[in-house]
Amino acid sequence: MVTIAQIQTHRRALGCLTVMVVCALVAAIPSSLRAQAVLTGYVGLLLMGSAFLAVGLFASSLTENQIVAAVTTFGILLMFWVLGWGADAAGGAWWGKLLQHLSITEHFESFGKGVFETKDIIYYVNFTILALFLTLPYGKFVHGLYRVAALVTHSAERITSRAP
């Protein structure tokens, strides 16, 4: 059930976002600021924010203490931020490229330049989905694996029963 306080909170957040977008577009009219770069920056910020929130939900699902969850979230996000520094130190080695791909800040740079790159969008969407998936309770996760195994087994039996 949705409460009045939740609705008011969402209205305030939407109002703040609307004001930010309008101010950025108004500032772009008389200047050389490109509206496309501003809008892609907002989309990138939205994707990065959703990934951060998903990590926060995951950390919150691990513990009942809010402070422990906040510190865990900070630690996880800091680790993904620092991975980019390790990639710079590694140079062109294969593990340097791997660390660069895992870094959460490396994928935000193209949004700041006003460029939509599908690899960056896919990274943030996958990061968010993975963190939300890890948030599931262990029992539901195991049930999901059994369910998938049962469906695969059933499909295989149907295929083999049709074969002449």
Secondary structure, DSSP 8 states (H G I E B T S, - for coil): ---HHHHHHHHHHHHHHHHHHHHHHHHHTTSS--HHHHHHHHHHHHHHHHHHHHHHHHHHHH-S-HHHHHHHHHHHHHHHHHHHHHHHHHTTSHHHHHHHHH-TTTTTHHHHTT---HHHHHHHHHHHHHHHHHHS-HHHHHHHHHHHHHHHHHHHHHHHHH--
